[in-house]
Amino acid sequence: MMSNRKRATLRQEALCLQQAMDPYLPGLVLEIAFRVDGFISAQQLKSRIDDIVRQHVALRQRFEFQDGKYWVVVSPETTGYCRIRTIDESGVTTLSEALLPASRQPIEIESERLFQAEIVEAKDNLLYLVVRVHHAIADLWSVGLLVANLDKTRVEKIVERETKIKYPNVCIDEDFWVKTLSQESSLSLPIATRGLSEQRKMVAYPFVLGPLETAGITQLAKDCTITPYSVLLAAQALTLSKLGMSQRVPVAITIHGRNKNNYRHVGYFANTIALPIDIADFTVGEYVKHTGTQLRHAMRATVGAGYPELSMLMAR
């Protein structure tokens, strides 16, 4: 096991240190609940998750602290990451409480299972998938891709193969970013802050995106000639604007340019960058179309680049 370890990256080491200083720090553990629609049993869903854990080495990572450093160790064990649980909703106040109870303990950074999946069977044969994963081994975008894989046909045997990858050259539109970022103003925070005890509570906010809501978003995107992702991005920016009382908010977006290690572990190119979104007196259609245009410009202005390159650009 020890011969199979490697040094943690700077990002992973920072998250490990944050965990050591404050295990209850918000954001260290991503915890999401999904309702599973379709003709699939809990056992079939568990089998698909087991396949994904076998395929993605990153999900089997854990950390060891030795010699003043954090080391990444990959567990050869591919089972035990998913379990099935049945709930009785009569004993809880809400379904959210049953799926994501506030009494759960944080995932320790040196735990054997930094990725945990739970299939919850509720009344009327409804299935829910609860994913808990430490931020040191996966981000929210990775979780989304993994969940999307559940919809694919199960592969009985996963064959690992080498793939020749062509990485994009770094191409930055300096004029666009200088103009965009030079207008950035500080983000205003809400006047009334929550108490320390309130901040520590694990509060779940339901976000319903069923067939009806999806159809509405798709139609709005079509009417404004943008993507459904742009509609959701606009909604996120508007929410942050209300919370921070700001007319210009930075929103994290995913663009091309992530490194080869992420591609090898997860299977995609991506990089996260903060894009300022303007909140003005627009109609709904004007606002989402304006946001979509900003997103398209940012995608074209940044190919194969991320924060290091843009930081150097702004330091000039």
MOZI-V123077 format. One record per residue. N is the residue number from 1. RES is the residue in three letters. SS is DSSP state (H for helix, E for strand, - for the rest). PSI is psi in degrees with one decimal (none if undefined). OMEGA is omega in degrees with one decimal (NA if undefined). Layout:
N/RES/SS/PSI/OMEGA ; N/RES/SS/PSI/OMEGA
This chain:
1/MET/-/-43.1/-176.0 ; 2/MET/H/-31.6/-179.7 ; 3/SER/H/-15.0/-177.2 ; 4/ASN/H/11.6/-176.4 ; 5/ARG/-/161.9/176.3 ; 6/LYS/E/162.6/-177.2 ; 7/ARG/E/137.1/177.5 ; 8/ALA/-/149.0/177.0 ; 9/THR/-/167.8/179.7 ; 10/LEU/H/-40.0/178.7 ; 11/ARG/H/-45.3/179.8 ; 12/GLN/H/-40.0/179.8 ; 13/GLU/H/-38.2/177.9 ; 14/ALA/H/-41.7/179.2 ; 15/LEU/H/-35.8/177.0 ; 16/CYS/H/-42.3/179.4 ; 17/LEU/H/-38.9/176.7 ; 18/GLN/H/-40.3/178.4 ; 19/GLN/H/-41.3/-179.2 ; 20/ALA/H/-36.3/-178.4 ; 21/MET/H/-36.8/-177.3 ; 22/ASP/-/93.7/-178.1 ; 23/PRO/-/-21.7/-177.4 ; 24/TYR/-/11.3/-179.6 ; 25/LEU/-/125.3/-179.6 ; 26/PRO/-/140.1/176.8 ; 27/GLY/-/-12.2/-180.0 ; 28/LEU/-/-34.1/179.2 ; 29/VAL/E/123.6/175.2 ; 30/LEU/E/127.8/-177.3 ; 31/GLU/E/115.3/-173.8 ; 32/ILE/E/140.6/177.7 ; 33/ALA/E/132.7/178.9 ; 34/PHE/E/140.5/170.4 ; 35/ARG/E/132.1/-176.2 ; 36/VAL/E/114.1/176.9 ; 37/ASP/-/142.7/178.7 ; 38/GLY/-/172.1/-176.7 ; 39/PHE/-/82.4/180.0 ; 40/ILE/-/138.7/-179.6 ; 41/SER/-/165.9/179.0 ; 42/ALA/H/-38.8/-179.2 ; 43/GLN/H/-37.8/177.3 ; 44/GLN/H/-40.9/178.6 ; 45/LEU/H/-40.6/177.9 ; 46/LYS/H/-39.5/179.4 ; 47/SER/H/-38.4/178.5 ; 48/ARG/H/-39.3/178.1 ; 49/ILE/H/-39.5/176.6 ; 50/ASP/H/-38.2/176.8 ; 51/ASP/H/-42.9/-178.7 ; 52/ILE/H/-40.5/178.6 ; 53/VAL/H/-37.7/177.8 ; 54/ARG/H/-36.0/-175.5 ; 55/GLN/H/-39.5/-173.8 ; 56/HIS/-/105.5/-179.1 ; 57/VAL/H/-33.4/-176.6 ; 58/ALA/H/-30.7/-178.1 ; 59/LEU/H/-15.9/-179.1 ; 60/ARG/H/11.1/179.5 ; 61/GLN/E/147.7/168.7 ; 62/ARG/E/175.6/-173.5 ; 63/PHE/E/144.5/174.9 ; 64/GLU/E/140.6/178.4 ; 65/PHE/E/112.8/179.3 ; 66/GLN/E/143.6/177.4 ; 67/ASP/-/33.7/178.0 ; 68/GLY/-/12.8/-178.7 ; 69/LYS/E/158.2/174.1 ; 70/TYR/E/135.5/-179.1 ; 71/TRP/E/144.7/177.6 ; 72/VAL/E/128.1/178.5 ; 73/VAL/E/131.1/178.7 ; 74/VAL/E/122.1/179.9 ; 75/SER/-/133.7/176.3 ; 76/PRO/-/-16.1/-178.6 ; 77/GLU/-/128.0/-177.7 ; 78/THR/-/6.5/179.1 ; 79/THR/-/167.8/178.1 ; 80/GLY/-/4.0/-179.3 ; 81/TYR/-/-12.0/-178.2 ; 82/CYS/E/137.5/176.8 ; 83/ARG/E/161.5/-179.5 ; 84/ILE/E/134.1/-178.5 ; 85/ARG/E/141.7/176.5 ; 86/THR/E/134.2/-178.6 ; 87/ILE/-/152.5/173.8 ; 88/ASP/-/105.7/-173.7 ; 89/GLU/H/-11.1/-177.9 ; 90/SER/H/-23.8/-176.9 ; 91/GLY/H/4.8/-178.7 ; 92/VAL/-/159.4/-179.6 ; 93/THR/-/-44.9/-178.3 ; 94/THR/-/164.6/176.2 ; 95/LEU/H/-36.4/179.1 ; 96/SER/H/-38.3/179.2 ; 97/GLU/H/-35.9/179.8 ; 98/ALA/H/-37.2/-178.3 ; 99/LEU/H/-42.4/-175.8 ; 100/LEU/-/71.4/-178.8 ; 101/PRO/-/140.2/-177.7 ; 102/ALA/-/-14.7/-176.5 ; 103/SER/-/-1.3/-177.7 ; 104/ARG/-/141.6/178.2 ; 105/GLN/-/152.4/178.3 ; 106/PRO/-/156.9/176.4 ; 107/ILE/-/119.3/178.8 ; 108/GLU/-/144.3/-173.9 ; 109/ILE/-/-27.0/179.4 ; 110/GLU/-/19.4/178.9 ; 111/SER/-/153.2/176.3 ; 112/GLU/-/-20.6/-176.6 ; 113/ARG/-/94.0/176.3 ; 114/LEU/-/-13.9/171.7 ; 115/PHE/E/125.4/-179.3 ; 116/GLN/E/129.1/177.0 ; 117/ALA/E/141.0/-179.7 ; 118/GLU/E/125.3/176.3 ; 119/ILE/E/119.2/-175.1 ; 120/VAL/E/124.2/176.4 ; 121/GLU/E/120.0/179.3 ; 122/ALA/-/-173.4/-178.9 ; 123/LYS/H/160.7/-179.1 ; 124/ASP/H/27.5/176.3 ; 125/ASN/H/24.3/176.3 ; 126/LEU/-/138.4/-179.9 ; 127/LEU/E/140.7/175.4 ; 128/TYR/E/142.8/176.6 ; 129/LEU/E/119.9/178.3 ; 130/VAL/E/120.9/-179.4 ; 131/VAL/E/127.1/173.5 ; 132/ARG/E/123.6/-178.3 ; 133/VAL/E/138.8/178.8 ; 134/HIS/E/138.3/-175.4 ; 135/HIS/-/-16.3/-179.0 ; 136/ALA/-/-19.9/-178.7 ; 137/ILE/-/-13.2/179.9 ; 138/ALA/-/146.5/174.9 ; 139/ASP/-/-179.4/-174.8 ; 140/LEU/H/-35.9/179.7 ; 141/TRP/H/-39.3/178.3 ; 142/SER/H/-42.3/179.1 ; 143/VAL/H/-41.8/178.7 ; 144/GLY/H/-41.8/178.7 ; 145/LEU/H/-38.5/179.6 ; 146/LEU/H/-41.4/178.3 ; 147/VAL/H/-37.5/178.1 ; 148/ALA/H/-31.8/179.1 ; 149/ASN/H/-21.9/-179.3 ; 150/LEU/-/-21.8/-176.9 ; 151/ASP/-/-6.3/-178.3 ; 152/LYS/-/161.4/178.6 ; 153/THR/-/134.6/-178.0 ; 154/ARG/-/133.3/176.9 ; 155/VAL/-/121.4/-175.9 ; 156/GLU/-/-39.6/-179.0 ; 157/LYS/-/122.6/-179.6 ; 158/ILE/-/119.8/-177.4 ; 159/VAL/-/120.8/178.1 ; 160/GLU/-/132.3/-179.6 ; 161/ARG/-/151.0/178.0 ; 162/GLU/-/134.3/179.8 ; 163/THR/-/128.4/176.5 ; 164/LYS/-/121.6/-174.3 ; 165/ILE/-/131.1/175.5 ; 166/LYS/-/113.6/-177.0 ; 167/TYR/-/138.9/-178.7 ; 168/PRO/-/145.1/174.8 ; 169/ASN/-/149.3/179.1 ; 170/VAL/-/126.1/179.7 ; 171/CYS/E/116.0/-176.2 ; 172/ILE/E/131.2/171.8 ; 173/ASP/-/94.9/-173.9 ; 174/GLU/H/-40.6/-178.4 ; 175/ASP/H/-41.1/-179.4 ; 176/PHE/H/-48.2/-175.1 ; 177/TRP/H/-35.1/176.5 ; 178/VAL/H/-43.6/179.2 ; 179/LYS/H/-41.0/-177.2 ; 180/THR/H/-47.2/-174.4 ; 181/LEU/H/-23.0/-180.0 ; 182/SER/H/-19.0/178.9 ; 183/GLN/-/-0.4/-173.3 ; 184/GLU/-/132.5/176.1 ; 185/SER/-/161.0/-178.5 ; 186/SER/-/147.4/-179.6 ; 187/LEU/-/122.9/178.7 ; 188/SER/-/137.0/178.1 ; 189/LEU/-/156.5/177.7 ; 190/PRO/-/147.5/-178.3 ; 191/ILE/-/-46.1/-177.7 ; 192/ALA/-/118.2/177.6 ; 193/THR/-/152.5/179.8 ; 194/ARG/-/153.4/177.6 ; 195/GLY/-/164.7/-176.7 ; 196/LEU/H/-40.5/-178.5 ; 197/SER/H/-35.2/179.3 ; 198/GLU/H/-38.1/-178.2 ; 199/GLN/H/-27.8/-177.4 ; 200/ARG/H/-14.4/-178.7 ; 201/LYS/-/140.2/177.4 ; 202/MET/-/99.9/-177.6 ; 203/VAL/-/130.9/178.9 ; 204/ALA/-/130.5/178.0 ; 205/TYR/-/116.0/-178.7 ; 206/PRO/-/137.9/177.8 ; 207/PHE/-/101.3/-174.7 ; 208/VAL/-/123.3/178.0 ; 209/LEU/-/69.9/-178.7 ; 210/GLY/-/-169.3/-178.0 ; 211/PRO/H/-39.7/-178.2 ; 212/LEU/H/-47.1/-180.0 ; 213/GLU/H/-38.6/179.3 ; 214/THR/H/-40.6/179.0 ; 215/ALA/H/-39.9/178.5 ; 216/GLY/H/-42.4/178.6 ; 217/ILE/H/-42.6/179.6 ; 218/THR/H/-41.6/-179.8 ; 219/GLN/H/-41.7/178.0 ; 220/LEU/H/-41.7/178.2 ; 221/ALA/H/-40.2/179.7 ; 222/LYS/H/-42.3/-179.8 ; 223/ASP/H/-32.6/-177.2 ; 224/CYS/-/6.2/179.6 ; 225/THR/-/44.3/175.5 ; 226/ILE/-/-179.9/-179.7 ; 227/THR/-/155.8/174.3 ; 228/PRO/H/-32.5/177.3 ; 229/TYR/H/-38.5/179.4 ; 230/SER/H/-34.3/177.8 ; 231/VAL/H/-45.5/179.3 ; 232/LEU/H/-36.4/177.4 ; 233/LEU/H/-40.7/178.2 ; 234/ALA/H/-39.3/178.3 ; 235/ALA/H/-39.4/178.3 ; 236/GLN/H/-44.3/180.0 ; 237/ALA/H/-39.6/179.8 ; 238/LEU/H/-38.6/177.4 ; 239/THR/H/-45.8/178.3 ; 240/LEU/H/-34.2/178.2 ; 241/SER/H/-41.8/178.8 ; 242/LYS/H/-40.8/-179.3 ; 243/LEU/H/-40.8/-176.1 ; 244/GLY/H/-1.3/179.8 ; 245/MET/-/48.2/-178.0 ; 246/SER/-/144.7/178.9 ; 247/GLN/-/-0.1/179.9 ; 248/ARG/E/111.3/-173.8 ; 249/VAL/E/140.3/175.2 ; 250/PRO/E/129.6/-179.9 ; 251/VAL/E/133.7/-179.8 ; 252/ALA/E/127.0/177.1 ; 253/ILE/E/156.1/179.9 ; 254/THR/E/125.8/179.5 ; 255/ILE/E/174.4/-179.5 ; 256/HIS/-/150.1/172.9 ; 257/GLY/-/10.4/-179.7 ; 258/ARG/-/161.6/-173.2 ; 259/ASN/-/170.0/-172.6 ; 260/LYS/H/-28.4/178.8 ; 261/ASN/H/-41.3/176.2 ; 262/ASN/H/-39.5/-179.9 ; 263/TYR/H/-41.5/-178.3 ; 264/ARG/H/-38.0/-176.6 ; 265/HIS/H/-38.3/-172.7 ; 266/VAL/H/-34.7/177.0 ; 267/GLY/-/31.9/178.4 ; 268/TYR/-/157.1/172.5 ; 269/PHE/-/127.7/176.1 ; 270/ALA/-/154.8/175.5 ; 271/ASN/E/144.6/-177.6 ; 272/THR/E/133.7/179.3 ; 273/ILE/E/151.3/-179.5 ; 274/ALA/E/119.9/179.2 ; 275/LEU/E/121.3/177.2 ; 276/PRO/E/131.1/178.5 ; 277/ILE/E/128.9/179.9 ; 278/ASP/E/131.0/175.8 ; 279/ILE/-/112.3/-177.0 ; 280/ALA/-/-174.5/-178.9 ; 281/ASP/-/71.4/178.0 ; 282/PHE/-/159.6/163.5 ; 283/THR/-/170.3/-179.9 ; 284/VAL/H/-47.6/-179.5 ; 285/GLY/H/-44.0/-179.8 ; 286/GLU/H/-40.2/-176.6 ; 287/TYR/H/-49.5/-177.9 ; 288/VAL/H/-33.2/177.4 ; 289/LYS/H/-40.4/177.7 ; 290/HIS/H/-41.4/178.4 ; 291/THR/H/-42.5/177.6 ; 292/GLY/H/-38.3/178.1 ; 293/THR/H/-43.0/177.3 ; 294/GLN/H/-40.8/-179.6 ; 295/LEU/H/-43.9/179.4 ; 296/ARG/H/-42.9/178.9 ; 297/HIS/H/-40.7/-180.0 ; 298/ALA/H/-38.8/179.2 ; 299/MET/H/-42.0/-178.8 ; 300/ARG/H/-27.6/-175.8 ; 301/ALA/H/-10.8/-177.0 ; 302/THR/E/102.3/177.7 ; 303/VAL/E/122.1/178.1 ; 304/GLY/-/17.6/-177.1 ; 305/ALA/-/167.2/-180.0 ; 306/GLY/-/-149.3/-175.8 ; 307/TYR/H/-43.0/-178.0 ; 308/PRO/H/-46.9/-178.3 ; 309/GLU/H/-42.8/-179.0 ; 310/LEU/H/-32.2/176.9 ; 311/SER/H/-41.9/178.0 ; 312/MET/H/-35.5/179.1 ; 313/LEU/H/-44.6/-177.4 ; 314/MET/H/-16.9/-179.8 ; 315/ALA/-/-8.3/-178.9 ; 316/ARG/-/none/NA
